[in-house]
Amino acid sequence: MKRLRGRRSDRRSERPARLIEPIPIANHGAQDGLAAQHQQLDRFVEEIALALERGDQPRADEVMRWFCSALEAHFTVEEEIVFAAVVGLDPTKEDAFRELREEHAHFRLHLPQVGRAIETRDPRVGLEVLERFAEQLRAHERREEQLLRTRG
């Protein structure tokens, strides 16, 4: 670091403030990947709802298992890779991403309740609980995508 400060031709290195501007993750395709994952999660929810409406309980149970697995994998990627990388580049977003991680904990806590509602064999109960969960998840996804699009 001392060597860089000694160069007179590079005055930018003398500034104590941000040395680089945060790069919106959307410019690197990661946001598109997350948006695609969000769409896939939404398709799982739609498929569960269709199975319930058709009275196809085995299919609803099967897709619910896929959904649970995909949602956990998605949360893990976001928390351990995406959120950490964005906060590393732009620490001003730390509080916002902490809130998103707390929401992930909320979803993890309530997902078993959704599964139990679907397993009740009463499609109305399963659909109602699934839709409430899905509405909250979609709102969460919109907040994530918006936060990834905005600069510090």
Protein Blocks (a to p, Z undefined) as FASTA:
>chain_A
ZZmmmpmklmmlmpmbdfbdcddfklnommmmmmmmmmmmmmmmmmmmmmmmnopaklmm
mmmmmmmmmmmmmmmmmmmmmmmmmmmmmmmlmmmmmmmmmmmmmmmmmmmmmmmmmmno
paklmmmmmmmmmmmmmmmmmmmmmmmmpcZZ
